[in-house]
Amino acid sequence: METIKIKKLNKWANSHTSYPIDILRIALGVFLFLKGVSFIKESHRLIDLLAPLGNFDGGMLVYHYVAAAHIMGGVMIVFGLLTRWAIWAQLPILVGAVLINFVGPLVMTNLIISVVTLIVCVFFLMYGGGKHSLDYYFKMEK
């Protein structure tokens, strides 16, 4: 049942593909990749972000998950390789990024960036990689 829905979404996306959407997908991937690198270079910022949660025991696990998911997911999204899987890995991070603004001090720019990124990720979760992606290339190789 689910594969039928995914096939319908893929057919719709491939018939309605355009270069601006591909550029948006690539920009999203580059943004997430740079965010992952930023978390590694400035690990104290992630610790500061998690500070409102108090004594959070899984902080180091979250740190490694965020950095790895953003870097690997960003690269995969840029090339359109397993796009939906890469987006699924981003969703918990982005939902957490939106929610953390309401737990601690509200930083409007962080909230706007998190919400826009979440919306774009949800779009690509439904849309997929599109016609100009490795997902489409490997599907056509069958």
C-alpha atoms as one frame of an Amber mdcrd trajectory, in Angstrom:
protein
   0.000   0.000   0.000   2.790   2.440   0.968   4.840   1.617  -2.129   1.895
   2.551  -4.327   1.716   5.976  -2.677   5.458   6.483  -3.041   5.331   5.455
  -6.713   2.508   7.940  -7.320   4.500  10.685  -5.582   7.578   9.819  -7.656
   5.620   9.906 -10.913   4.088  13.256  -9.995   7.441  14.696  -8.927   9.210
  13.510 -12.075   6.544  15.013 -14.325   6.618  18.338 -12.442  10.359  18.698
 -11.964  12.234  21.888 -12.674  15.681  23.308 -12.132  14.650  25.798  -9.403
  13.423  22.898  -7.267  16.694  21.060  -7.858  18.603  24.197  -6.877  16.490
  24.415  -3.704  17.318  20.765  -2.900  21.022  21.382  -3.453  20.917  24.563
  -1.358  19.181  22.650   1.447  21.871  19.960   1.336  24.691  22.493   1.367
  23.044  24.383   4.239  22.667  21.204   6.321  26.239  20.137   5.536  27.593
  23.530   6.633  25.451  23.392   9.792  26.969  19.998  10.625  30.485  21.332
  10.111  29.561  24.354  12.227  28.422  22.095  15.069  31.729  20.261  14.991
  33.820  23.428  14.871  31.780  25.187  17.560  30.638  22.389  19.850  30.100
  24.831  22.706  27.172  26.349  20.769  25.300  23.034  20.792  26.033  22.674
  24.506  24.613  26.174  25.014  21.528  25.231  22.990  20.940  22.166  25.168
  21.480  24.135  28.408  17.757  24.970  28.861  17.042  21.256  29.117  19.036
  21.083  32.334  21.131  18.031  33.126  20.474  16.193  29.868  22.269  12.838
  30.000  22.222  12.165  26.262  23.991  15.386  25.308  27.003  13.723  23.720
  24.761  11.305  21.802  22.709  14.251  20.502  25.882  16.123  19.569  27.202
  13.225  17.481  23.813  12.495  15.912  23.255  16.116  14.879  26.713  16.520
  13.373  26.701  13.186  11.524  23.108  13.484  10.291  23.637  17.013   9.013
  26.928  16.235   7.260  25.983  12.897   5.701  22.368  13.895   5.092  23.467
  17.156   3.504  25.760  15.364   1.057  23.049  12.835   0.220  20.465  15.575
  -0.340  22.829  17.538  -2.602  23.231  14.529  -4.886  19.651  13.356  -4.466
  20.761   9.986  -3.120  18.219   8.322  -0.826  16.713  11.771  -0.417  13.698
  10.769   1.633  15.814   8.704   4.036  18.213  11.602   4.495  15.282  13.935
   5.184  13.842  11.514   7.765  17.144  11.726   9.638  16.874  15.541   9.676
  13.301  15.784  10.963  13.943  15.023  14.671  16.794  17.538  14.685  14.701
  20.246  13.061  11.675  19.650  15.286  14.031  19.858  18.262  15.545  23.057
  16.856  12.093  24.629  16.648  11.037  23.441  20.109  14.251  24.468  21.851
  13.440  28.093  21.028  10.377  27.849  23.256  12.155  26.125  26.162  14.992
  28.613  26.452  15.306  32.208  25.377  13.490  32.886  22.108  15.942  33.804
  19.351  13.779  34.850  16.411  16.405  34.307  13.681  17.096  30.758  14.874
  13.363  30.067  15.010  12.780  31.372  11.487  15.733  29.425  10.051  14.582
  26.245  11.823  10.972  26.582  10.675  11.895  27.365   7.058  14.347  24.450
   6.957  11.704  22.149   8.465   9.128  23.235   5.863  11.578  22.694   2.988
  12.504  19.262   4.385   8.840  18.248   4.636   8.385  19.364   1.025  11.291
  17.184  -0.144  10.073  14.321   2.034   6.964  14.264  -0.152   8.577  15.395
  -3.414  11.675  13.200  -3.301  14.889  13.869  -5.164  13.265  14.783  -8.455
  14.273  13.980 -11.996  17.801  15.396 -11.709  18.976  13.212  -8.843  20.801
   9.962  -8.234  17.532   8.462  -6.978  16.021   8.958 -10.430  19.195   7.817
 -12.219  19.412   4.541 -10.278  15.685   3.932 -10.672  16.010   4.270 -14.458
  18.987   1.868 -14.527  16.754  -1.067 -13.515
